[in-house]
């Protein structure tokens, strides 16, 4: 089960899942691979530079090579941790809140209720505009003040999902479980199909007007009902 699934409340829906751009991961790994290449090269050069010198009963060149190999393995492990960190770090927008997930072995989840968000700021460098990533700053009324999602891929889509969630909360939409919606729309089996759909549409409009479902849910369910005629 995905970590985000365990955090969702009853009837809560995910609007968007964002993560750092893959460019960040590739940049970190390439830097670490370059460092490994330099270390291995230094170990090989030491073999030629110190062919006869001894230290603690071992050739200096061999000793330097062993140290370089050990450091290279540590850097390789760091690259693997970078991948796990990139894979597990998520910025999630639901219809109720923004959830910031971090951590590799121990998961840290920061909840930001949508109604507490005072503003959202998007920052992109020219490289970010070119590759479509940027930093998102979420201003809240809490003590922490500002929460950040750095180098987020497709930041405009993340911001749009957050703005839509804020708009729906301000309009008073309250999301309920889809099973409850279906149960509310159930009508008598004895009615003809056209009358049954008409009855269900009336109930659907009532739910929309009362703020029990959003416009998107209303349109999706209406298309489904009309397709039964």
C-alpha positions as CSV (number, residue, x, y, z in Angstrom):
1,X,0.0,0.0,0.0
2,X,1.3,3.5,-0.9
3,X,2.2,5.6,2.1
4,X,-0.2,8.3,1.1
5,X,-3.2,5.8,1.1
6,X,-2.7,5.2,4.9
7,X,-3.0,8.9,5.6
8,X,-6.2,9.7,3.8
9,X,-9.4,10.2,5.7
10,X,-12.8,8.7,4.9
11,X,-14.0,10.2,1.6
12,X,-10.8,12.2,1.1
13,X,-9.6,12.3,-2.5
14,X,-6.2,13.0,-3.9
15,X,-6.1,15.8,-6.5
16,X,-2.4,15.8,-7.4
17,X,0.8,14.1,-6.4
18,X,4.1,16.0,-7.0
19,X,7.7,15.1,-6.5
20,X,11.1,16.6,-7.3
21,X,12.0,16.8,-10.9
22,X,14.1,13.8,-12.1
23,X,16.7,16.4,-13.2
24,X,17.6,16.8,-9.5
25,X,18.1,13.1,-9.0
26,X,20.2,12.8,-12.2
27,X,22.3,15.8,-11.2
28,X,23.1,14.4,-7.8
29,X,23.9,10.9,-9.2
30,X,26.1,12.2,-12.0
31,X,28.1,14.3,-9.5
32,X,28.6,11.3,-7.3
33,X,29.6,9.1,-10.2
34,X,32.1,11.8,-11.3
35,X,33.6,11.8,-7.8
36,X,33.9,8.0,-7.9
37,X,35.7,8.3,-11.3
38,X,38.2,10.8,-9.8
39,X,38.8,8.5,-6.8
40,X,39.5,5.5,-8.9
41,X,41.7,7.5,-11.2
42,X,43.6,8.7,-8.1
43,X,44.1,5.2,-6.9
44,X,45.4,4.0,-10.2
45,X,47.8,7.0,-10.5
46,X,49.1,6.3,-7.0
47,X,50.2,2.8,-8.2
48,X,52.5,4.5,-10.8
49,X,53.6,7.4,-8.6
50,X,54.6,5.3,-5.6
51,X,55.8,2.0,-7.0
52,X,58.4,1.2,-4.3
53,X,57.4,3.3,-1.3
54,X,56.1,1.3,1.7
55,X,53.9,2.3,4.7
56,X,53.0,0.0,7.5
57,X,54.3,-2.9,5.5
58,X,52.2,-2.1,2.5
59,X,52.9,-0.3,-0.8
60,X,51.7,3.3,-0.6
61,X,50.1,3.0,-4.0
62,X,48.1,-0.1,-2.9
63,X,47.1,1.6,0.3
64,X,45.8,4.7,-1.5
65,X,43.9,2.5,-4.0
66,X,42.2,0.7,-1.1
67,X,41.2,4.0,0.5
68,X,39.9,5.3,-2.8
69,X,37.8,2.1,-3.4
70,X,36.3,2.3,0.2
71,X,35.4,6.0,-0.3
72,X,33.9,5.2,-3.7
73,X,31.7,2.5,-2.2
74,X,30.4,5.0,0.4
75,X,29.7,7.5,-2.4
76,X,27.9,4.8,-4.3
77,X,25.8,4.1,-1.2
78,X,25.0,7.8,-1.0
79,X,23.8,7.8,-4.6
80,X,21.4,4.9,-3.7
81,X,20.1,6.9,-0.7
82,X,19.5,9.9,-3.0
83,X,17.3,7.7,-5.2
84,X,15.3,6.4,-2.2
85,X,15.0,10.0,-0.9
86,X,13.7,11.2,-4.3
87,X,11.3,8.3,-4.7
88,X,9.8,8.7,-1.2
89,X,9.5,12.5,-1.0
90,X,6.1,13.6,-2.2
91,X,4.0,16.8,-2.1
92,X,0.3,15.7,-2.2
93,X,-2.8,17.9,-2.7
94,X,-6.1,16.4,-1.5
95,X,-9.5,18.1,-1.4
96,X,-8.9,18.9,2.3
97,X,-5.2,19.5,2.8
98,X,-1.6,19.5,1.5
99,X,0.5,16.6,2.7
100,X,4.3,16.8,2.6
101,X,5.9,13.4,2.8
102,X,9.6,13.0,3.6
103,X,11.9,10.3,4.8
104,X,13.5,7.0,3.7
105,X,13.2,4.6,6.6
106,X,11.2,6.8,8.9
107,X,8.4,8.7,7.2
108,X,7.6,12.3,8.2
109,X,4.2,13.7,7.1
110,X,3.4,17.4,7.5
111,X,-0.3,18.3,7.1
112,X,-1.4,21.7,5.9
113,X,-5.2,22.2,6.0
114,X,-6.4,24.0,2.8
115,X,-8.4,26.6,4.8
116,X,-5.2,27.7,6.6
117,X,-3.3,28.4,3.4
118,X,-2.9,32.2,3.0
119,X,-1.0,32.2,-0.2
120,X,1.2,30.2,-2.6
121,X,4.3,31.5,-4.3
122,X,6.0,29.8,-7.3
123,X,9.6,30.5,-8.1
124,X,11.4,29.3,-11.3
125,X,14.8,29.9,-12.6
126,X,15.5,30.0,-16.4
127,X,16.6,26.3,-16.1
128,X,13.4,25.6,-14.2
129,X,11.3,27.2,-16.9
130,X,13.2,25.2,-19.6
131,X,12.9,21.8,-17.8
132,X,9.5,22.6,-16.1
133,X,10.4,22.5,-12.4
134,X,10.4,25.1,-9.6
135,X,10.1,25.9,-5.9
136,X,6.6,26.2,-4.3
137,X,6.3,28.2,-1.0
138,X,3.1,27.7,0.9
139,X,2.3,30.5,3.4
140,X,0.1,29.4,6.3
141,X,-1.4,30.8,9.4
142,X,0.4,28.3,11.6
143,X,3.5,28.8,13.7
144,X,5.8,27.4,11.0
145,X,4.7,30.1,8.6
146,X,6.1,28.8,5.4
147,X,6.4,25.2,4.0
148,X,8.4,24.5,0.8
149,X,8.4,22.0,-2.0
150,X,11.8,22.4,-3.7
151,X,12.6,21.7,-7.4
152,X,9.0,20.3,-7.9
153,X,8.2,18.9,-11.3
154,X,5.3,20.5,-13.1
155,X,4.8,23.2,-10.4
156,X,2.0,25.0,-12.2
157,X,-0.1,21.9,-12.1
158,X,0.6,21.5,-8.4
159,X,-0.3,25.1,-7.7
160,X,-3.5,24.8,-9.9
161,X,-4.7,21.7,-7.9
162,X,-4.0,23.6,-4.6
163,X,-5.9,26.7,-5.8
164,X,-8.9,24.5,-6.9
165,X,-9.0,22.8,-3.5
166,X,-8.9,26.2,-1.8
167,X,-11.7,27.5,-4.0
168,X,-13.9,24.5,-3.3
169,X,-13.4,24.8,0.4
170,X,-14.3,28.5,0.3
171,X,-17.5,27.6,-1.6
172,X,-18.4,25.2,1.2
173,X,-18.0,21.9,-0.7
174,X,-17.9,18.9,1.7
175,X,-16.7,15.7,0.1
176,X,-18.4,12.4,1.0
177,X,-17.6,8.8,0.2
178,X,-18.6,7.7,-3.3
179,X,-20.5,4.8,-1.8
180,X,-22.7,7.3,0.1
181,X,-23.3,9.2,-3.2
182,X,-24.4,6.0,-5.0
183,X,-26.6,5.0,-2.1
184,X,-28.3,8.4,-2.1
185,X,-28.9,8.2,-5.8
186,X,-30.5,4.8,-5.6
187,X,-34.2,4.9,-6.8
188,X,-37.0,2.4,-7.0
189,X,-36.3,-0.5,-9.3
190,X,-39.9,-0.5,-10.6
191,X,-39.6,2.8,-12.3
192,X,-39.0,3.0,-16.1
193,X,-35.4,3.7,-17.1
194,X,-36.1,7.3,-18.2
195,X,-38.1,8.1,-15.0
196,X,-35.4,6.5,-12.9
197,X,-32.6,8.6,-14.5
198,X,-34.7,11.7,-14.2
199,X,-35.3,11.1,-10.5
200,X,-31.6,10.4,-10.0
201,X,-30.7,13.6,-11.8
202,X,-32.9,15.7,-9.6
203,X,-31.2,14.2,-6.5
204,X,-27.8,14.9,-8.1
205,X,-28.7,18.5,-8.6
206,X,-29.9,18.7,-5.0
207,X,-26.6,17.3,-3.8
208,X,-24.6,19.8,-5.9
209,X,-26.7,22.8,-4.7
210,X,-26.2,21.7,-1.1
211,X,-22.5,21.5,-1.6
212,X,-22.3,17.7,-1.0
213,X,-20.4,17.2,-4.2
214,X,-18.2,19.4,-6.4
215,X,-19.0,20.6,-10.0
216,X,-16.5,18.0,-11.4
217,X,-18.3,15.1,-9.5
218,X,-21.7,16.4,-10.6
219,X,-20.7,16.5,-14.2
220,X,-19.1,13.1,-14.1
221,X,-22.1,11.5,-12.4
222,X,-24.5,13.2,-14.8
223,X,-22.7,11.8,-17.8
224,X,-22.9,8.4,-16.3
225,X,-26.6,8.7,-15.7
226,X,-27.4,10.1,-19.1
227,X,-25.4,7.2,-20.6
228,X,-27.9,4.7,-19.2
229,X,-30.8,6.1,-21.3
